Amino acid sequence: MKLISILKEIVDEGVKATFGQERDQKHGGRLIATSIEVSPSSIPGEQLITIDGETKKNSYSVFFSLESTSDLKIQNIKNTQDALKYQVEDVNISDLKNLVSKTLKNRIPKVDYIGFLESEGELNKSLAKIVQEIYGVEDQNVIDIKKVRYKNIDDAVDWEQFRKDADSIKQLMIQFLYKTAETPPKDPEGYTIRKSGQTPSKVIRGLHSKYNLGLHPNLPNLPIPPIFDVIVKCVTQGKTLLILDDNIHTGTDFLKMFRIIEDIAEKVIEIYFQPTSEEEEIFKEIDAIELNPKFKTSSFLQSKHKELMKMKLDYLQRKDRMIRDLYKNRDRISGYVLYSLSHADLKR
């Protein structure tokens, strides 16, 4: 799905990282930063500029604070982004908090729950702590959103989508499944979906969400995660949820999560608006009156029918109002990432 809109306001701040020759072999051989500066003003040679950014995924907002400089002479863009992800302990947390606060406070007045995505590095946990301090969120309302672990990697595939895909994409998916299954999972609990840089984007699009929000189509016995109850509270009680990640690239992860949230909302509506036993009796009585041969000539039956139909109409109007209110969860649930990652950044 393409971005629906991108809104940006450039702020006079920047991030600059300095690098030596040492490399981090645990994370793809990236260069290790010797210093990382988040400055309240523009820095000569900065790799990242500060943006009050917003992008839409499935009509839900994802906000971000940083993107790469347009100065093509500046290098180490991806290394700087990785330094923020893997070396957040080297960043001045007060400066980082100011950066995050400037992006969020004018956009989101209240946050009841925070969900941070499982990720390599400590950045997402640090962002959760920062947002928790900004909004005064209680510890029990900060939720770790875990990745799905697959004992059988085939369960990761959206088979309904697979049947619609072109043969070339099906072949890519089959190759991915065979290659993955050849090697035992690193995690004893099962396989996780690797990040998009390690898995072809056409394959990623044909897989279910990396993250367990509940209602997994291929894993009906997967335990319901804590974030599921939070989403239900957002849908039914007007609570607000902010989902955190370190970056947004194609936005596929957020797109899939927001689709799951829509599915959860629909399930809640389906369950929430089941008629009570008393209402079902009213509906049965209406049907019985309408089937009665004397209905059109009996003033008593017509009067009773009118009375019962008013009760039914009250129920339908109440249900309609509540459904409209439930679908306001797009205003209650949003995402935040520290930086936006473009395709060009991967080569800089």
MIFIGU-719729 format. One record per residue (C-alpha): residue number from 1; x, y, z. Coordinates in steps of 0.05 Angstrom, whole numbers. Example, Ala and Ser with C-alpha at 12.3 -4.5 7.8 and 13.67 -1.06 7.14 Angstrom:
<atoms>
+-----+--------+--------+--------+
: num :      u :      v :      w :
+-----+--------+--------+--------+
:   1 :    246 :    -90 :    156 :
:   2 :    273 :    -21 :    143 :
+-----+--------+--------+--------+
</atoms>
This chain:
<atoms>
+-----+--------+--------+--------+
: num :      u :      v :      w :
+-----+--------+--------+--------+
:   1 :      0 :      0 :      0 :
:   2 :     27 :     68 :    -18 :
:   3 :     36 :    124 :     32 :
:   4 :    -29 :    162 :     37 :
:   5 :      4 :    227 :     58 :
:   6 :     69 :    253 :     86 :
:   7 :     70 :    316 :    128 :
:   8 :    136 :    348 :    148 :
:   9 :    160 :    409 :    185 :
:  10 :    235 :    419 :    185 :
:  11 :    264 :    437 :    253 :
:  12 :    333 :    468 :    262 :
:  13 :    364 :    409 :    297 :
:  14 :    409 :    352 :    275 :
:  15 :    444 :    286 :    292 :
:  16 :    517 :    274 :    276 :
:  17 :    557 :    211 :    289 :
:  18 :    632 :    204 :    283 :
:  19 :    663 :    137 :    264 :
:  20 :    729 :    102 :    271 :
:  21 :    750 :     37 :    239 :
:  22 :    721 :    -12 :    290 :
:  23 :    663 :    -55 :    266 :
:  24 :    606 :    -90 :    301 :
:  25 :    607 :   -162 :    274 :
:  26 :    544 :   -181 :    313 :
:  27 :    503 :   -133 :    272 :
:  28 :    525 :   -140 :    200 :
:  29 :    595 :   -110 :    207 :
:  30 :    568 :    -39 :    215 :
:  31 :    617 :     16 :    234 :
:  32 :    616 :     32 :    309 :
:  33 :    606 :    105 :    326 :
:  34 :    658 :    138 :    370 :
:  35 :    609 :    195 :    386 :
:  36 :    535 :    210 :    373 :
:  37 :    510 :    281 :    380 :
:  38 :    437 :    302 :    382 :
:  39 :    440 :    378 :    377 :
:  40 :    387 :    431 :    388 :
:  41 :    417 :    468 :    328 :
:  42 :    443 :    448 :    260 :
:  43 :    511 :    414 :    261 :
:  44 :    561 :    419 :    203 :
:  45 :    566 :    350 :    172 :
:  46 :    504 :    322 :    206 :
:  47 :    477 :    258 :    175 :
:  48 :    406 :    265 :    200 :
:  49 :    361 :    325 :    203 :
:  50 :    302 :    335 :    250 :
:  51 :    233 :    331 :    220 :
:  52 :    164 :    335 :    250 :
:  53 :    142 :    279 :    204 :
:  54 :     78 :    240 :    196 :
:  55 :     60 :    184 :    148 :
:  56 :     -5 :    146 :    142 :
:  57 :    -13 :     70 :    141 :
:  58 :    -83 :     42 :    132 :
:  59 :   -108 :    111 :    155 :
:  60 :    -69 :    107 :    220 :
:  61 :    -14 :    158 :    235 :
:  62 :     59 :    141 :    246 :
:  63 :    102 :    200 :    269 :
:  64 :    177 :    206 :    263 :
:  65 :    231 :    256 :    284 :
:  66 :    291 :    245 :    238 :
:  67 :    308 :    232 :    165 :
:  68 :    372 :    235 :    125 :
:  69 :    402 :    300 :    102 :
:  70 :    391 :    318 :     29 :
:  71 :    465 :    337 :     23 :
:  72 :    491 :    280 :    -21 :
:  73 :    563 :    295 :      0 :
:  74 :    548 :    270 :     70 :
:  75 :    563 :    197 :     81 :
:  76 :    551 :    145 :    136 :
:  77 :    476 :    157 :    136 :
:  78 :    458 :     83 :    148 :
:  79 :    515 :     76 :    198 :
:  80 :    488 :    136 :    237 :
:  81 :    418 :    106 :    238 :
:  82 :    447 :     40 :    262 :
:  83 :    488 :     76 :    315 :
:  84 :    424 :    104 :    344 :
:  85 :    393 :     35 :    343 :
:  86 :    451 :     -4 :    373 :
:  87 :    488 :     49 :    413 :
:  88 :    432 :     89 :    446 :
:  89 :    471 :     85 :    511 :
:  90 :    521 :    133 :    479 :
:  91 :    467 :    185 :    465 :
:  92 :    449 :    241 :    514 :
:  93 :    380 :    217 :    537 :
:  94 :    359 :    287 :    555 :
:  95 :    372 :    311 :    484 :
:  96 :    336 :    250 :    456 :
:  97 :    276 :    263 :    502 :
:  98 :    272 :    335 :    478 :
:  99 :    273 :    311 :    406 :
: 100 :    217 :    259 :    417 :
: 101 :    176 :    308 :    458 :
: 102 :    177 :    361 :    404 :
: 103 :    149 :    312 :    353 :
: 104 :     95 :    281 :    397 :
: 105 :     69 :    332 :    447 :
: 106 :     34 :    375 :    395 :
: 107 :      7 :    315 :    358 :
: 108 :    -16 :    269 :    414 :
: 109 :    -46 :    301 :    476 :
: 110 :    -53 :    237 :    517 :
: 111 :    -23 :    167 :    518 :
: 112 :    -54 :    114 :    562 :
: 113 :    -14 :     54 :    537 :
: 114 :     54 :     45 :    504 :
: 115 :     71 :    -15 :    462 :
: 116 :    143 :    -23 :    439 :
: 117 :    163 :    -73 :    386 :
: 118 :    213 :   -128 :    400 :
: 119 :    277 :   -108 :    364 :
: 120 :    353 :   -117 :    364 :
: 121 :    388 :    -63 :    403 :
: 122 :    360 :    -23 :    462 :
: 123 :    331 :     37 :    424 :
: 124 :    258 :     15 :    428 :
: 125 :    263 :      4 :    503 :
: 126 :    296 :     72 :    512 :
: 127 :    241 :    105 :    470 :
: 128 :    188 :     70 :    513 :
: 129 :    220 :     99 :    577 :
: 130 :    224 :    168 :    546 :
: 131 :    151 :    168 :    523 :
: 132 :    131 :    140 :    591 :
: 133 :    164 :    200 :    624 :
: 134 :    134 :    250 :    575 :
: 135 :     62 :    226 :    586 :
: 136 :     66 :    198 :    657 :
: 137 :     47 :    128 :    636 :
: 138 :     46 :     76 :    692 :
: 139 :     95 :     18 :    688 :
: 140 :     40 :    -35 :    680 :
: 141 :     15 :      2 :    618 :
: 142 :     80 :     -5 :    580 :
: 143 :     75 :    -68 :    538 :
: 144 :    129 :   -108 :    503 :
: 145 :    101 :   -130 :    435 :
: 146 :    136 :   -195 :    419 :
: 147 :    150 :   -226 :    352 :
: 148 :    114 :   -289 :    332 :
: 149 :    155 :   -352 :    339 :
: 150 :    140 :   -405 :    286 :
: 151 :    155 :   -478 :    297 :
: 152 :    136 :   -488 :    224 :
: 153 :    157 :   -430 :    180 :
: 154 :     99 :   -446 :    132 :
: 155 :     52 :   -417 :    184 :
: 156 :     82 :   -348 :    171 :
: 157 :     53 :   -347 :    100 :
: 158 :    -11 :   -311 :     83 :
: 159 :    -37 :   -368 :     41 :
: 160 :    -98 :   -330 :     18 :
: 161 :    -53 :   -277 :    -12 :
: 162 :     -6 :   -332 :    -39 :
: 163 :    -62 :   -361 :    -82 :
: 164 :    -71 :   -292 :   -115 :
: 165 :      3 :   -279 :   -127 :
: 166 :     38 :   -285 :   -194 :
: 167 :     78 :   -349 :   -206 :
: 168 :    144 :   -311 :   -200 :
: 169 :    126 :   -287 :   -130 :
: 170 :    102 :   -357 :   -111 :
: 171 :    169 :   -383 :   -132 :
: 172 :    205 :   -332 :    -89 :
: 173 :    162 :   -351 :    -29 :
: 174 :    175 :   -426 :    -39 :
: 175 :    250 :   -412 :    -43 :
: 176 :    246 :   -371 :     21 :
: 177 :    209 :   -427 :     58 :
: 178 :    258 :   -481 :     35 :
: 179 :    319 :   -438 :     52 :
: 180 :    292 :   -420 :    120 :
: 181 :    273 :   -491 :    138 :
: 182 :    343 :   -517 :    119 :
: 183 :    372 :   -484 :    181 :
: 184 :    346 :   -495 :    252 :
: 185 :    319 :   -430 :    284 :
: 186 :    367 :   -390 :    327 :
: 187 :    312 :   -381 :    378 :
: 188 :    293 :   -447 :    412 :
: 189 :    220 :   -424 :    411 :
: 190 :    219 :   -422 :    335 :
: 191 :    232 :   -380 :    273 :
: 192 :    220 :   -305 :    272 :
: 193 :    211 :   -264 :    209 :
: 194 :    277 :   -231 :    192 :
: 195 :    280 :   -157 :    178 :
: 196 :    265 :   -132 :    108 :
: 197 :    338 :   -121 :     92 :
: 198 :    349 :   -196 :     99 :
: 199 :    285 :   -219 :     66 :
: 200 :    260 :   -198 :     -4 :
: 201 :    205 :   -145 :      0 :
: 202 :    160 :   -187 :    -45 :
: 203 :    165 :   -244 :      5 :
: 204 :    154 :   -198 :     65 :
: 205 :     89 :   -173 :     34 :
: 206 :     64 :   -245 :     30 :
: 207 :     77 :   -261 :    103 :
: 208 :     35 :   -247 :    163 :
: 209 :     56 :   -194 :    213 :
: 210 :    122 :   -205 :    250 :
: 211 :     88 :   -186 :    314 :
: 212 :     38 :   -222 :    357 :
: 213 :    -22 :   -177 :    368 :
: 214 :    -70 :   -236 :    370 :
: 215 :   -118 :   -267 :    319 :
: 216 :    -63 :   -301 :    278 :
: 217 :   -101 :   -337 :    221 :
: 218 :    -53 :   -396 :    219 :
: 219 :    -41 :   -404 :    294 :
: 220 :   -108 :   -407 :    329 :
: 221 :    -77 :   -435 :    392 :
: 222 :    -25 :   -380 :    398 :
: 223 :    -32 :   -348 :    468 :
: 224 :    -68 :   -282 :    469 :
: 225 :    -14 :   -228 :    483 :
: 226 :    -23 :   -171 :    532 :
: 227 :    -27 :   -120 :    475 :
: 228 :    -92 :   -153 :    452 :
: 229 :   -128 :   -131 :    515 :
: 230 :   -100 :    -61 :    507 :
: 231 :   -127 :    -56 :    436 :
: 232 :   -195 :    -79 :    460 :
: 233 :   -194 :    -24 :    513 :
: 234 :   -177 :     27 :    459 :
: 235 :   -235 :      3 :    417 :
: 236 :   -287 :     -2 :    473 :
: 237 :   -264 :     47 :    527 :
: 238 :   -232 :    103 :    488 :
: 239 :   -162 :     89 :    513 :
: 240 :   -102 :    112 :    472 :
: 241 :    -43 :     69 :    449 :
: 242 :     24 :     91 :    420 :
: 243 :     64 :     36 :    385 :
: 244 :    140 :     48 :    383 :
: 245 :    194 :     24 :    336 :
: 246 :    263 :     49 :    319 :
: 247 :    250 :     64 :    245 :
: 248 :    201 :     60 :    188 :
: 249 :    225 :     39 :    119 :
: 250 :    171 :     13 :     73 :
: 251 :    121 :     15 :    131 :
: 252 :     99 :    -57 :    119 :
: 253 :    104 :    -75 :    193 :
: 254 :     58 :    -19 :    215 :
: 255 :     11 :    -32 :    157 :
: 256 :      2 :   -104 :    177 :
: 257 :     -6 :    -87 :    251 :
: 258 :    -59 :    -35 :    236 :
: 259 :    -97 :    -85 :    194 :
: 260 :    -96 :   -134 :    253 :
: 261 :   -123 :    -78 :    297 :
: 262 :   -180 :    -68 :    247 :
: 263 :   -194 :   -143 :    250 :
: 264 :   -195 :   -140 :    326 :
: 265 :   -243 :    -81 :    324 :
: 266 :   -290 :   -119 :    278 :
: 267 :   -289 :   -180 :    324 :
: 268 :   -303 :   -136 :    384 :
: 269 :   -362 :   -104 :    348 :
: 270 :   -388 :   -173 :    328 :
: 271 :   -385 :   -198 :    400 :
: 272 :   -403 :   -132 :    434 :
: 273 :   -467 :   -123 :    396 :
: 274 :   -497 :   -191 :    401 :
: 275 :   -570 :   -179 :    422 :
: 276 :   -587 :   -196 :    494 :
: 277 :   -636 :   -253 :    508 :
: 278 :   -690 :   -200 :    521 :
: 279 :   -676 :   -166 :    455 :
: 280 :   -677 :   -232 :    418 :
: 281 :   -746 :   -246 :    448 :
: 282 :   -770 :   -178 :    422 :
: 283 :   -745 :   -194 :    352 :
: 284 :   -779 :   -263 :    354 :
: 285 :   -844 :   -231 :    377 :
: 286 :   -841 :   -181 :    319 :
: 287 :   -830 :   -237 :    269 :
: 288 :   -889 :   -277 :    299 :
: 289 :   -936 :   -216 :    294 :
: 290 :   -916 :   -203 :    222 :
: 291 :   -930 :   -276 :    204 :
: 292 :   -998 :   -274 :    238 :
: 293 :  -1054 :   -273 :    185 :
: 294 :  -1094 :   -224 :    229 :
: 295 :  -1036 :   -173 :    233 :
: 296 :  -1063 :   -127 :    179 :
: 297 :  -1134 :   -124 :    208 :
: 298 :  -1121 :   -127 :    283 :
: 299 :  -1111 :    -59 :    315 :
: 300 :  -1084 :    -94 :    378 :
: 301 :  -1030 :   -131 :    338 :
: 302 :  -1012 :    -68 :    300 :
: 303 :  -1006 :    -28 :    365 :
: 304 :   -963 :    -83 :    396 :
: 305 :   -920 :    -87 :    333 :
: 306 :   -909 :    -11 :    334 :
: 307 :   -888 :    -14 :    407 :
: 308 :   -839 :    -72 :    395 :
: 309 :   -811 :    -39 :    332 :
: 310 :   -795 :     23 :    372 :
: 311 :   -754 :    -20 :    420 :
: 312 :   -719 :    -53 :    361 :
: 313 :   -705 :     15 :    329 :
: 314 :   -676 :     40 :    395 :
: 315 :   -630 :    -20 :    396 :
: 316 :   -607 :    -10 :    324 :
: 317 :   -594 :     64 :    333 :
: 318 :   -555 :     51 :    397 :
: 319 :   -515 :     -2 :    361 :
: 320 :   -501 :     44 :    302 :
: 321 :   -478 :    101 :    348 :
: 322 :   -431 :     54 :    386 :
: 323 :   -403 :     24 :    322 :
: 324 :   -387 :     94 :    296 :
: 325 :   -353 :    110 :    362 :
: 326 :   -314 :     45 :    361 :
: 327 :   -285 :     61 :    293 :
: 328 :   -254 :    123 :    321 :
: 329 :   -197 :     79 :    344 :
: 330 :   -157 :    107 :    285 :
: 331 :   -152 :    170 :    326 :
: 332 :   -135 :    132 :    390 :
: 333 :    -80 :     86 :    363 :
: 334 :    -18 :    112 :    328 :
: 335 :     55 :     96 :    317 :
: 336 :    121 :    132 :    330 :
: 337 :    191 :    117 :    304 :
: 338 :    255 :    156 :    315 :
: 339 :    276 :    159 :    242 :
: 340 :    249 :    147 :    172 :
: 341 :    294 :    102 :    130 :
: 342 :    293 :    111 :     55 :
: 343 :    317 :     63 :      2 :
: 344 :    373 :    112 :    -16 :
: 345 :    397 :    111 :     57 :
: 346 :    416 :     38 :     51 :
: 347 :    472 :     57 :      2 :
: 348 :    497 :    119 :     38 :
+-----+--------+--------+--------+
</atoms>
